[in-house]
Amino acid sequence: MNTDLVSRTGLVPEQMIPQSSPADVLETTVERALVSVRPSNLADPLGGALLAEESLVNALRRVECGSDGALAQAVACAEAACEHLRYGELQEARLLLVAARGQLARAHTTRP
């Protein structure tokens, strides 16, 4: 352990790294997926869609909705977007990702 770091900050290094909740990870993944499938990404639109689908599936595995209705709606939208990405339906996927982003914003207001 780096004792110099502990003596200066009073924290061990593990405490200095902010822990992201699975919902925050999903939000970041949704934002990145939107960038991957935007219309200006003409170089390899299907490649971006496949990467976006893979990252969304990984993020969705870690999210538990509990009683948060907005988060449950965001997860449902992201799951539907994954289906559309799988078949290369980028416009539909973008629409669902935007809806998921809106629900995630609502979920932030209900979290403690």
Z-matrix of the N, CA and C atoms (Angstrom, degrees):
N
C 1 1.449
C 2 1.521 1 108.55
N 3 1.294 2 115.77 1 142.76
C 4 1.446 3 122.23 2 179.61
C 5 1.528 4 108.71 3 -81.26
N 6 1.336 5 115.77 4 96.85
C 7 1.470 6 119.74 5 -176.59
C 8 1.517 7 111.89 6 -70.03
N 9 1.328 8 117.38 7 -26.73
C 10 1.453 9 120.38 8 177.71
C 11 1.527 10 109.74 9 -63.08
N 12 1.319 11 117.14 10 -42.49
C 13 1.452 12 121.56 11 179.06
C 14 1.526 13 110.78 12 -64.81
N 15 1.319 14 117.08 13 -41.24
C 16 1.463 15 120.84 14 -179.86
C 17 1.517 16 110.13 15 -65.87
N 18 1.318 17 118.55 16 -41.51
C 19 1.460 18 119.79 17 -177.25
C 20 1.532 19 111.61 18 -68.51
N 21 1.318 20 118.54 19 -31.52
C 22 1.461 21 120.14 20 179.92
C 23 1.517 22 113.05 21 -77.81
N 24 1.335 23 117.16 22 -37.74
C 25 1.463 24 119.49 23 -173.53
C 26 1.520 25 113.45 24 -104.84
N 27 1.321 26 117.74 25 -21.90
C 28 1.449 27 120.81 26 -175.54
C 29 1.517 28 112.83 27 80.78
N 30 1.320 29 116.91 28 4.30
C 31 1.463 30 122.00 29 -179.06
C 32 1.519 31 110.04 30 -121.64
N 33 1.312 32 116.56 31 146.03
C 34 1.457 33 119.27 32 171.02
C 35 1.521 34 107.10 33 -78.63
N 36 1.323 35 118.69 34 154.86
C 37 1.468 36 120.55 35 -174.58
C 38 1.527 37 114.39 36 -54.01
N 39 1.329 38 119.16 37 -34.17
C 40 1.457 39 120.55 38 -179.94
C 41 1.523 40 112.01 39 -64.88
N 42 1.328 41 116.65 40 -27.82
C 43 1.453 42 120.40 41 -179.79
C 44 1.522 43 111.97 42 -78.39
N 45 1.301 44 117.75 43 -17.36
C 46 1.452 45 120.97 44 -177.35
C 47 1.525 46 112.02 45 -82.53
N 48 1.312 47 118.43 46 -19.64
C 49 1.450 48 121.99 47 -179.23
C 50 1.518 49 108.21 48 -87.11
N 51 1.331 50 117.79 49 119.39
C 52 1.463 51 118.24 50 179.59
C 53 1.524 52 110.23 51 -67.56
N 54 1.327 53 116.03 52 133.18
C 55 1.458 54 121.53 53 179.72
C 56 1.519 55 108.63 54 -87.62
N 57 1.328 56 116.54 55 123.24
C 58 1.456 57 121.20 56 178.88
C 59 1.513 58 109.87 57 -89.75
N 60 1.305 59 115.26 58 139.89
C 61 1.459 60 119.30 59 175.89
C 62 1.527 61 108.20 60 -77.80
N 63 1.329 62 117.79 61 158.29
C 64 1.464 63 119.89 62 177.09
C 65 1.525 64 112.54 63 -57.34
N 66 1.333 65 117.55 64 -32.97
C 67 1.469 66 120.26 65 177.64
C 68 1.529 67 110.67 66 -65.95
N 69 1.333 68 117.36 67 -37.86
C 70 1.462 69 120.66 68 176.93
C 71 1.523 70 110.87 69 -66.62
N 72 1.325 71 115.95 70 -38.78
C 73 1.464 72 120.09 71 177.21
C 74 1.523 73 109.94 72 -64.23
N 75 1.331 74 116.71 73 -41.25
C 76 1.467 75 120.39 74 177.82
C 77 1.522 76 110.34 75 -62.58
N 78 1.317 77 116.73 76 -41.80
C 79 1.465 78 119.83 77 179.56
C 80 1.529 79 111.34 78 -61.67
N 81 1.302 80 116.62 79 -44.52
C 82 1.470 81 120.65 80 178.07
C 83 1.522 82 110.52 81 -63.26
N 84 1.320 83 116.62 82 -40.23
C 85 1.456 84 120.91 83 -179.85
C 86 1.523 85 111.28 84 -66.54
N 87 1.323 86 116.99 85 -39.68
C 88 1.463 87 120.79 86 177.31
C 89 1.530 88 109.88 87 -62.34
N 90 1.326 89 116.94 88 -43.42
C 91 1.465 90 120.48 89 178.51
C 92 1.531 91 111.26 90 -61.19
N 93 1.320 92 116.36 91 -43.77
C 94 1.466 93 119.96 92 179.28
C 95 1.519 94 111.48 93 -66.98
N 96 1.331 95 116.74 94 -36.74
C 97 1.462 96 120.29 95 178.23
C 98 1.523 97 110.57 96 -64.84
N 99 1.330 98 116.35 97 -39.08
C 100 1.465 99 119.13 98 177.07
C 101 1.524 100 111.49 99 -61.70
N 102 1.307 101 116.95 100 -38.52
C 103 1.460 102 120.59 101 177.65
C 104 1.534 103 110.03 102 -66.70
N 105 1.320 104 116.76 103 -38.25
C 106 1.465 105 120.87 104 -177.66
C 107 1.520 106 112.93 105 -67.34
N 108 1.315 107 117.49 106 -29.46
C 109 1.459 108 119.83 107 -175.02
C 110 1.527 109 112.81 108 -111.30
N 111 1.298 110 117.99 109 16.76
C 112 1.459 111 118.92 110 179.01
C 113 1.532 112 110.01 111 -70.60
N 114 1.313 113 116.94 112 153.33
C 115 1.469 114 120.52 113 -175.11
C 116 1.521 115 114.43 114 -61.23
N 117 1.312 116 118.33 115 -25.22
C 118 1.463 117 119.99 116 -178.58
C 119 1.526 118 112.56 117 -76.54
N 120 1.329 119 117.58 118 -8.46
C 121 1.464 120 121.35 119 179.12
C 122 1.528 121 108.78 120 -85.06
N 123 1.323 122 116.45 121 73.84
C 124 1.459 123 121.25 122 -174.39
C 125 1.521 124 113.42 123 -87.16
N 126 1.304 125 118.13 124 -13.34
C 127 1.467 126 120.50 125 -176.51
C 128 1.520 127 111.30 126 -60.27
N 129 1.314 128 117.60 127 -50.85
C 130 1.461 129 121.87 128 -179.48
C 131 1.523 130 108.66 129 -151.90
N 132 1.335 131 117.19 130 76.73
C 133 1.463 132 119.05 131 -174.95
C 134 1.527 133 113.22 132 -63.48
N 135 1.318 134 118.38 133 -36.63
C 136 1.462 135 119.75 134 -179.31
C 137 1.521 136 111.55 135 -74.53
N 138 1.319 137 117.11 136 -33.30
C 139 1.467 138 120.20 137 175.64
C 140 1.518 139 110.84 138 -62.80
N 141 1.337 140 116.36 139 -42.88
C 142 1.457 141 120.77 140 176.72
C 143 1.518 142 111.55 141 -63.93
N 144 1.338 143 115.89 142 -36.45
C 145 1.465 144 120.00 143 179.47
C 146 1.522 145 110.78 144 -66.74
N 147 1.312 146 117.28 145 -40.30
C 148 1.463 147 120.20 146 179.70
C 149 1.521 148 111.78 147 -66.73
N 150 1.323 149 116.40 148 -41.00
C 151 1.466 150 119.88 149 176.94
C 152 1.526 151 110.88 150 -65.61
N 153 1.325 152 116.32 151 -40.28
C 154 1.461 153 120.08 152 178.98
C 155 1.518 154 110.59 153 -64.25
N 156 1.332 155 116.59 154 -41.75
C 157 1.465 156 120.06 155 178.96
C 158 1.522 157 111.07 156 -62.04
N 159 1.322 158 116.45 157 -44.88
C 160 1.464 159 120.59 158 -178.97
C 161 1.530 160 111.33 159 -62.06
N 162 1.322 161 116.90 160 -44.11
C 163 1.464 162 119.16 161 -178.73
C 164 1.528 163 110.95 162 -69.57
N 165 1.330 164 117.56 163 -35.46
C 166 1.467 165 119.84 164 177.10
C 167 1.524 166 111.36 165 -65.17
N 168 1.324 167 116.74 166 -43.38
C 169 1.467 168 120.19 167 179.55
C 170 1.525 169 110.09 168 -60.50
N 171 1.329 170 117.04 169 -42.80
C 172 1.469 171 120.23 170 178.91
C 173 1.526 172 111.67 171 -63.68
N 174 1.320 173 117.42 172 -40.99
C 175 1.466 174 120.48 173 179.56
C 176 1.527 175 110.97 174 -69.25
N 177 1.322 176 117.12 175 -37.64
C 178 1.464 177 120.66 176 -178.39
C 179 1.523 178 111.99 177 -67.17
N 180 1.320 179 117.21 178 -28.66
C 181 1.468 180 120.37 179 179.16
C 182 1.520 181 112.30 180 -63.36
N 183 1.325 182 117.01 181 -26.49
C 184 1.461 183 120.81 182 -174.88
C 185 1.523 184 114.09 183 -94.42
N 186 1.326 185 117.65 184 -9.71
C 187 1.460 186 120.59 185 -174.05
C 188 1.527 187 110.69 186 -90.97
N 189 1.318 188 114.95 187 130.60
C 190 1.465 189 121.69 188 171.77
C 191 1.521 190 106.80 189 -117.58
N 192 1.313 191 115.82 190 124.78
C 193 1.469 192 120.48 191 -173.47
C 194 1.514 193 113.33 192 -76.57
N 195 1.321 194 117.13 193 -37.13
C 196 1.460 195 119.49 194 -176.15
C 197 1.512 196 110.30 195 62.93
N 198 1.317 197 116.94 196 -131.58
C 199 1.465 198 120.93 197 -178.44
C 200 1.518 199 112.72 198 -99.95
N 201 1.312 200 118.05 199 7.45
C 202 1.455 201 122.42 200 -178.97
C 203 1.528 202 109.59 201 -81.22
N 204 1.309 203 116.28 202 104.11
C 205 1.465 204 121.27 203 -177.85
C 206 1.510 205 113.02 204 -64.88
N 207 1.330 206 117.14 205 -39.37
C 208 1.464 207 120.21 206 -179.72
C 209 1.522 208 110.88 207 -65.54
N 210 1.321 209 116.62 208 -39.94
C 211 1.465 210 120.02 209 178.03
C 212 1.524 211 110.38 210 -66.64
N 213 1.325 212 116.94 211 -38.29
C 214 1.469 213 120.28 212 177.60
C 215 1.520 214 110.67 213 -63.01
N 216 1.326 215 117.08 214 -39.87
C 217 1.464 216 120.57 215 177.20
C 218 1.533 217 111.03 216 -66.33
N 219 1.321 218 116.75 217 -39.17
C 220 1.460 219 120.55 218 178.43
C 221 1.525 220 110.59 219 -63.47
N 222 1.318 221 116.28 220 -41.95
C 223 1.468 222 120.73 221 178.45
C 224 1.520 223 109.89 222 -63.94
N 225 1.331 224 117.39 223 -42.83
C 226 1.469 225 120.51 224 179.17
C 227 1.522 226 111.12 225 -62.24
N 228 1.319 227 117.37 226 -41.66
C 229 1.465 228 120.97 227 178.44
C 230 1.526 229 111.09 228 -65.57
N 231 1.321 230 116.84 229 -41.97
C 232 1.465 231 120.67 230 179.79
C 233 1.526 232 110.84 231 -66.24
N 234 1.335 233 117.38 232 -38.73
C 235 1.464 234 120.22 233 177.91
C 236 1.527 235 110.64 234 -64.82
N 237 1.331 236 116.82 235 -41.92
C 238 1.461 237 120.42 236 177.71
C 239 1.531 238 110.54 237 -65.02
N 240 1.329 239 116.51 238 -38.09
C 241 1.466 240 120.00 239 177.52
C 242 1.527 241 110.80 240 -62.55
N 243 1.328 242 117.03 241 -37.35
C 244 1.466 243 120.68 242 177.13
C 245 1.520 244 111.14 243 -59.48
N 246 1.321 245 116.42 244 -41.98
C 247 1.468 246 120.32 245 178.74
C 248 1.527 247 110.46 246 -61.16
N 249 1.311 248 116.41 247 -44.91
C 250 1.466 249 119.70 248 179.80
C 251 1.523 250 111.62 249 -66.88
N 252 1.321 251 117.08 250 -37.67
C 253 1.462 252 119.86 251 177.46
C 254 1.520 253 111.12 252 -63.75
N 255 1.318 254 116.38 253 -37.40
C 256 1.464 255 120.99 254 -179.80
C 257 1.528 256 110.98 255 -58.57
N 258 1.329 257 116.74 256 -34.57
C 259 1.461 258 120.90 257 -177.93
C 260 1.525 259 113.00 258 -100.66
N 261 1.312 260 116.77 259 9.32
C 262 1.462 261 120.76 260 175.87
C 263 1.514 262 114.36 261 74.98
N 264 1.308 263 117.87 262 19.38
C 265 1.460 264 122.26 263 178.96
C 266 1.525 265 108.74 264 -89.63
N 267 1.337 266 114.73 265 82.21
C 268 1.458 267 120.58 266 -169.47
C 269 1.524 268 113.03 267 -71.17
N 270 1.315 269 117.92 268 -38.64
C 271 1.461 270 119.74 269 -178.18
C 272 1.528 271 110.93 270 -63.89
N 273 1.320 272 116.66 271 -43.65
C 274 1.458 273 120.34 272 178.66
C 275 1.530 274 111.09 273 -65.43
N 276 1.325 275 115.53 274 -40.03
C 277 1.465 276 120.11 275 179.10
C 278 1.523 277 110.72 276 -63.47
N 279 1.327 278 117.04 277 -42.45
C 280 1.471 279 120.25 278 178.61
C 281 1.519 280 111.04 279 -60.86
N 282 1.327 281 116.36 280 -43.42
C 283 1.461 282 120.36 281 179.73
C 284 1.531 283 110.70 282 -59.67
N 285 1.327 284 116.54 283 -44.46
C 286 1.465 285 120.25 284 179.99
C 287 1.527 286 112.02 285 -69.75
N 288 1.323 287 117.54 286 -34.53
C 289 1.458 288 120.10 287 177.92
C 290 1.525 289 111.36 288 -67.49
N 291 1.327 290 116.67 289 -37.39
C 292 1.466 291 120.08 290 176.11
C 293 1.529 292 109.72 291 -65.00
N 294 1.335 293 116.91 292 -40.65
C 295 1.462 294 120.26 293 177.01
C 296 1.526 295 110.74 294 -63.65
N 297 1.332 296 117.23 295 -40.78
C 298 1.468 297 120.60 296 177.87
C 299 1.520 298 110.57 297 -62.64
N 300 1.332 299 116.43 298 -40.59
C 301 1.464 300 120.02 299 178.84
C 302 1.530 301 110.95 300 -61.95
N 303 1.318 302 117.11 301 -40.32
C 304 1.459 303 120.77 302 177.89
C 305 1.525 304 111.86 303 -64.92
N 306 1.329 305 117.04 304 -41.11
C 307 1.458 306 120.46 305 178.60
C 308 1.527 307 111.15 306 -67.99
N 309 1.316 308 117.02 307 -35.42
C 310 1.464 309 119.57 308 177.03
C 311 1.526 310 110.89 309 -66.09
N 312 1.320 311 116.87 310 -35.39
C 313 1.467 312 119.96 311 175.58
C 314 1.523 313 110.06 312 -64.56
N 315 1.337 314 116.78 313 -40.57
C 316 1.462 315 120.19 314 175.95
C 317 1.524 316 110.83 315 -63.89
N 318 1.324 317 117.12 316 -38.44
C 319 1.463 318 120.76 317 -179.08
C 320 1.525 319 110.99 318 -65.06
N 321 1.334 320 117.70 319 -30.88
C 322 1.468 321 120.36 320 178.15
C 323 1.529 322 111.11 321 -64.25
N 324 1.317 323 116.99 322 -33.63
C 325 1.471 324 118.92 323 -177.48
C 326 1.522 325 111.65 324 -75.22
N 327 1.346 326 117.06 325 -20.44
C 328 1.464 327 119.23 326 -179.17
C 329 1.523 328 113.02 327 -97.17
N 330 1.335 329 117.47 328 -9.84
C 331 1.466 330 120.20 329 179.24
C 332 1.508 331 110.20 330 -78.64
N 333 1.341 332 115.84 331 148.00
C 334 1.476 333 119.43 332 178.45
C 335 1.507 334 112.39 333 -70.23
